[in-house]
Amino acid sequence: MHWLYLIIAITMEVAGTTCMKLSEGFSKLLPSISIFIFYGISFTFLTLALKVLPVGMTYAVWSGAGTALITLVGIIWFGESFNMIKVISLLLIIIGVAGLHASRESLL
């Protein structure tokens, strides 16, 4: 269940960050309010996940997956640029998160 909580936390964080862009500097009411709702839900589920999962690995997955997903949202939804530096950077994030998860399971 704790992994499900983490997935919900990541999804809500991405929704909150997307609403930041949509709020146009807090000039649009609904996206502005949605930022706080989505981040509140995200932090709630992140806290629930942290009851079981280690904090370093959990935060790395939450922030790394959120960064990767919001980059994809930016590319797909907002037409942001897509280049090799972004691809390599996203791969490095994924490798780093996988490494932290693997270190939890072994004594590297």
Secondary structure as the mmCIF struct_conf table of DSSP 4:
data_model
#
loop_
_struct_conf.conf_type_id
_struct_conf.id
_struct_conf.beg_label_comp_id
_struct_conf.beg_label_asym_id
_struct_conf.beg_label_seq_id
_struct_conf.end_label_comp_id
_struct_conf.end_label_asym_id
_struct_conf.end_label_seq_id
HELX_RH_AL_P HELX_RH_AL_P1 HIS A 2 LEU A 22
TURN_TY1_P TURN_TY1_P1 SER A 23 SER A 27
BEND BEND1 LYS A 28 LYS A 28
HELX_RH_AL_P HELX_RH_AL_P2 LEU A 29 ALA A 49
TURN_TY1_P TURN_TY1_P2 LEU A 50 VAL A 52
BEND BEND2 LEU A 53 LEU A 53
HELX_RH_AL_P HELX_RH_AL_P3 VAL A 55 ILE A 76
TURN_TY1_P TURN_TY1_P3 TRP A 77 TRP A 77
BEND BEND3 PHE A 78 PHE A 78
HELX_RH_AL_P HELX_RH_AL_P4 MET A 84 GLU A 105
BEND BEND4 SER A 106 SER A 106
#
